[in-house]
Amino acid sequence: MLQEPWPFHSFELKCNSYPKWTEPEYFSFSPFPSKIFLYWSLLAIFFFPNLVHTIPYRVGVVGPWSCDPLFSKALPNVAAKLAIDRIHNDASLDLGLSFNYVILEEDCQTSKALSTFLTYSGVASGFIGPSNPGYCDAATLLGKNWNKAVFSWACINYELDNVKSYPTFARTLPSPTRVLFNVMKYFQWAHVGVISSSEDIWRDTGRKVANALRNNGLPVGIVVSMGEDSMSIRQALEKVRKVDNLRMIIMCMHSVLIGGQPQRQLLEIAHEMKMTDGTYVFIPYDTLYYSLPYEKTTYDILRFSSKLRAAYDAVLTITVESEQNTFYQAFQEAKDRGELVTKLNPDEVSPLFGTIYNAIYFTAHAMNSSKMHGSWVSGSTLAQHSKNMQFYGFNQWIRTDLSGNGFTDYVILDTDIVTCELSRTYIVDMETDMVRYMGRPIHFPNGVSPKSDSYCWFSNEKICTGGIDPAFALMVFLCILVAIISINGLAYVIRRRINKIKLVRGPNKILLTLDDVTFINPQFSVKKLSNDGSRTSDSAQVISDTRSMKSPMRSGSIKSLTPATYENSNVAVYEGDWVWMKKCPTGDFGDLKPGTSDVFEVMKDLRHENVNPFLGFFHDCGVFAIVTEFCSRGSLEDLLQNKDVKLDWMFKSSLLLDLIKGMKYLHHKKFIHGRLKSRNCVVDGRFVLKVTDYGYNEILQTQKIPHEDPTAYELLWTAPELLRDVHAALHGTFTGDVYSFSIIMQEVVVRGPPYCTLELPAEDIIQKIKKPPPMCRPIVSPDHAPMECIILMKQCWNEVEDRRPTFDEIFDQFKNINKGKKTNIIDSMLRMLEQYSSNLEDLIRERTEELEIEKQKTEKLLTQMLPPSVAEALKTGCTVEPEWFDDVTLYFSDIVGFTTISAMSEPIEVVDLLNDLYTLFDAVIGNHDVYKVETIGDAYMVASGLPKRNGNRHAAEISNMSLDILSSVGSFKMRHMPDVPVRIRIGLHTGNMLSLW
């Protein structure tokens, strides 16, 4: 608005500086002569357009720059000029107009400050400030009326964030009380007191802070202002000390670290009054406005005053987090580049300098966003376009969300009585309203922090007092409690009575006895069924181990089953179906407890295709067992160990998907398995995997039956956190089930036991899992499965349990691995039958080859033992009749002195002797028409004339053979007695013979 007095008639020209973007306003004229009107009209035509386009957007920086020396140390003029210069050189900002600033003074008295602010209507196009939260509400309303932006870091009232009521307001930093609330919530310090210095700006700040905390439901015990003298300060602290249960004291005044003397006096007197012994924690408020340097920064005021240093041990400083550089470093760099014209050193400048710089840059970015969206520059549009903003300020990132809330990070700084430096202990993440520990604990005086308050103070759903009289509230609560207990007690008794009847009677009864089930021997039952000609399944196998439900089959005839006793069998028949008995540890089971009945009811209601149904609980003859369906393919562990079954990736993924769906269902029902492993996953006749053995831990716990100590191998499926916490392992966790699934996934992928690739004993593996680093997990090659599957497996066995996915997330990821393919039972069965047909052909071919090799070996042995004609007759299945031979000559020989030679030789030497000698004889008889009958010890028997008749040549053949043998023996030498000659004794006989083959 431009206002100029005229010497002759009053004239007012009212317009915005930028008609291109701003809403049009109107000109108003007072009556005056037409000649003058014409004169000024011509003047406006020639000069007004140029005048309009030369008027800049002027931002007014409002603060007590003159009346408060510590505010003046922020050098607002230098900070604004630096920001404006950088904005003009910033290529990312296209403001489309001249951008300038003006420094506007704010009186230190709130009333005068407000009246002064009223005069700034025509001085600036928008405002940075005010710095006094005492008149923030009024200044913002004026900005709304003027349609000029009011951007402030100091305003506290949460109602200012209401866009409808205050459309021209925006915060350049997160609300200070929001930062305080997050810190108080983290440490559970609810009871707080506020103490301020005597200046108006800080007294109003203290009242606004107290009101904001009360609006958040926190009990502000006292709000007190202190004077400048020590007596007044002591009296204020005495009032604070009289308030019970205070944990935190917020100091609304200039920080002692930037020269605030009132805070120094306050802390030193508090130290004298022993209020800095850890009972209270002191929080400087003004450091929330700026980024106080802390890294590699020594504060001389602490170094030169041991008393202040000791008192400051009870102070936690919360300030804006520095990113790359501290404020001092960023200031020095700007000074070195010649951007700042000042002789002051960085430590002589208040860090509020950076806050002023950031606020001006904040305005420039809002203007840039407004121009990019084609909006006119006005207070409301600038405030609207200050949302979802991010830019790097003086030495930290400035960010806002879609609602305009700032989430620039803050840091909690701490010192101790030794050092004069501040150290970062926690980060206040304003984006998530969380406080993160940074690895350095806070050093509280005497090692004791202030006591924690009830968490109900920080919960929106709970009321700690609510203004209700405690006695009345207690009476109402007790009456309601008695009524509820009475009703619930009656309902409980009735329900227990009904449930007890349901447990032992009716079609859905749970408790089973020997009258309901018949134990059988599955091996003999299968044989008897086959012999009786009953219906059997070609794929059925028998149970070879009571620990493994391997291939049971449904019975076609009860009479064909072989009964057994409950001591030696885990298989029984219940209502015509085979069932599996999961026996509990032996011991005194006692009466069934109510909690156990509740577990049974929950388990009975679990119905899913991939969850093995719970049929009942056997309770008779000292045997206690969980009764479930009997699955004919056995456990997943058995299936993986059966090398005759070939599993491709589609088959494996089908099994894993069944397991995921079963566990997803259990977790949706809030049911923890706690014992998930491959042997607790069974496969039925349709190759559908089902989760079993759930509820086992709950039954043992409710019945207070001691658990059996598992072996090291059985612990390989257990999550690391459960291995370290035995008590938690008895209950199990949802994340522990996810870890167990990852180990089963490894078993299926590599088709081997858990950790089979490590080749370490189970005991060593368990120790490595318990005590990382390094983290001990199975090694799985990418060749075994898709890479996405291996990544999912590693996510599931993450050491940090909170980082493991849920089964819902696992299900979604696994569907993506299979590219969203859905398989129904018919498709799966057809694919499995096709695979099994191919596998069966390969198996038959392999077995046929093995049989042919064994047949050849048998025929060779038969030929060596019997005459060829007899062997051929036996091979063809013909009967060999006794045969009469008229003339046959027999040869019989033995070694002379064989007994003596044997006594002088080792057994192996005797064997070598006979082997060498008979090899020699066999070579000789091959040249004659003879047949070797037998060798027994040193005796050698040969016949001629049978089985093939040779007329009268049999005697000659035997004789010639005998002579050749004698000749060859003459040169034969024993290997171990070469000097001892070998002599044989030969006998011949001719006559008729009857052969019986």
Summary of the structure (lengths in Angstrom):
residues: 997
radius of gyration: 49.2
end to end distance: 135.5
largest distance: 173.5
contacts: 3065
relative contact order: 0.05
helix: 44%
strand: 16%
